[in-house]
C-alpha cells in the first residue's frame, strides 16, 4: 500500500521519484512523479465558529486542525477579509490556511472569496470539517459528496454551485441521546478525546501536506480509515 508513496515525508530524491521531508521521518515515495499536482498553491479551509465559547468544541475541529499545523510550523495568523489567514510554504508548495470568520453556516462566502483572490483552482481546495457519521478520530478524504446534513458544507455547495470539491472529514462519533445532537457537536471534547487528540491532529496535519504533495487520490488511498 505504501509503495507509491515511500518517501512522501522522506529526505532523499532520485531521478525516478519525487520526495519531500518532514520532521516526523515517515518515508514514502511517489510511484509516478507525473501524478503530482501541477498547480503549486492550495487553499486549506478549516470550518468552525469564531469566539472563545466555541474554541474547544467538536464542531470546531477544522479550526483546531489548522491551529495545530500552524503552531507546529511556527506560522503567524493574520486577521484578513472574511477570516484568519496564514501561509505555509513547503517543498515548492504554498498552502493558504483559512479559518472563516463568517461562522460555520456561512462558510461558503469566505472560501469562494479566497479561492478567487489567490487564483486557486477548485481542485486545489481542501475543506476540513467534522463528521458525526465517523468514529472519533477516524479520517475520510473525498473528492465529492453530499453535505451529509452539515450546514457548513451545505453553504459551500450553494456558493460554489457544486458538490465536487475535496473534503477532509474528521470523525467525532455520534454518542449523544435523541434530540441532543446540537449540544453534542457544540460541546467540548471528553477527557478521553482530549487525550487522544494530539496524535490524531498530528496524523491529520500529514493528510493536509500529502494533499498538496501527492494529490488527492494518493492521499485517500494512504489515509482513509486510518
N, C-alpha and C positions, 0 to 999 in steps of 0.2 A: 504493500500500500504506500510505503514511503519512498519507493524508488524514484518516482518522478519528481520528488522534492527533497532529495537527500541533503542539499545544502541551502535550503531556504534561509536558515539563520546561521550558516557556517561562515568561514573566513577566507576560503581559498577559491579562486577562479581557475578555470582552464578553458581551452579554446572550444570545447564541445559542450560547455554548460554555462549557466548563469547562476551565480550565487551571491548571497548577501550575508551580513553578520548581525548579531545582536548579543547582548550581554548574557543571555541565557545559554548560549553554546549549543542549542539544538542544531542538528545538521540534516539538511535536506538539499536536493539538487533538482533543478528543472530538467525534465527529460527532453523537452523541446523548447529551446530558448525562444523560438518564434511565437510561442504561446503567450509570452509576456505582453502585458497591456502596452500598446504603443503610446497612448497619451500618458503623461507623467504626473498629472495633477488630479487629486481626488478630494471629494467632499465627504467627510465622515460626520453625519448628523446624529447626535445623541438626543433622544427625545426625553422630555421631563418637564416639570413645573418649577418655576422660579420661586425663590423665597426660602428662608430658613425652615419653615414648617414642613416643607417637602423634601428637604435635603437628604434624609436617610430613609426615604420610603421606597418600597418595592417598585413603584411606578417610575421612579427616577433612576433606574439602572442605566439608562442611556447617558445621563449626565455623569453618573458615578464612574462608568467605564472610561469616558473621556478624561475625567478628572484624574483617574488612576494613571492613564497613559501620559498625561501632561506632567504630573508630578514625577513620574519615573524618569522622564526625559528632560526634566527641569525647564519646562515651557512656561511662558507667561501669558495669562489670559488678558484679552483686551475687550472692553465693552464697546460694541460696534452696533451698526444698524440691525435691529431685529434679533440680536443675540450676542453672546460672548464668543470670541474667535481666538484661536491660536494656530500657529503653523508649525508643523513637524516636517523637517526635511531629512530624508534618509535614502542613501544609495540612489540618488538621482530622481527620487520621487518627492513630490510635495503633497502632504496631507493637510488639508484645511479642516480643522476640527471646529464644529459648530454646536453650541448649546443655545437653541432658540429661546428668546425672551418673550415669546408670544403665548406662553402656556401650551400645554400638551395638545389641546383640541384645535389649535390654530397653527400647528407646526408647519403646514404646507407653505404658507406665505414666506417664512424665513428661509426655508430650504430652496424654494424657487428663486428668491432674490439672490442668494449666494451662488447658486448654480449659474445664473445669468451674469452676475458681477465678475466671477472668476473665470467665466467661459469654460465651464466644466461640462462635458457631455453627460447625459443621464446615466449612461452605463458606468460612469466613474463615481456614482453616488452610492454610498452605503449608509443605511439608516439603522441605528442601534436602538432596540426597544425591548420592553418586557413582554413575556408571553405566559399567560395563565395555563395554557394547554401543555406546557413542557414541565418536566420535573425540575425542581430547584437546581440551578447551576448548570443545566444542560444547554447546549447550543444548537441552533438551526440557522444555517445561512441559506437564503433562497434568492432566486433571480426575479421572482414574480409571485403573485398570490393575492388572495382576498385580504381585507383588513382584519378579518377574524374577530370583529366586534371591538377592535381597538380604535378609539376616537382619533388618536394622533395619526395613525395610518389611514384612517378614513378621510381625514382632511388632506393628507398628502395625495391620496388618489384623486380627490376632487380638484385640487390645484394643478397637479401635474397631468391630469386627464389620462392617466394610465395606471395599470397595476403592475406594469413591467419595470420595476426598479428593485435594486438589490436591498435586501434587508437582513440584518443580523439579530435574530431573536434570542433573548436570554431567558431561560425558564425561571419562573417564580413560583410554580406549582399552583394548585387551586385548593389549598387546605383551609377552606372557610365554610361556614354553615350557610344554609339557604338565606338569601337576602342580604348577606354581609360582604358581597364582592367589593363594593366601593371602599368599605372600611379596611378590607384586606389589602387591596392594591395601594391605598393611600396610608397604610400603616407601616411602622418601622419594621426592619428585619428582626427576626427572632435571635436569641442569643446563639443558637446553633448555626443559623445562617450567617450571622456576623463573623463567626469563627471560620467558616468555610469560604467566605467571600474573597479574601486576598488571593488565594490560589486560582479561583475562578476568574477573577479580574486579570490576573497575570496571563492566563491562557487566552482570555478574550482580547487582550491587547495584541497578542500574536496573530489573532484572526484578522484584526484591522490591518496590520502590516502585511500579512500574507495576501490580503485582497489587492493591495497595490503592487506587490512584487510578483506574485504568482498568478493572479487572476481569480475570478470568482469561481470557476469550475474546479480548479485545483484546490481552492480553499474549502469548498463544500466537501470534496472528497476526503480531505485531510481531517476536518474538524467536526463535521456534523455528527451529533450524538455523543460527542466526547465530553 
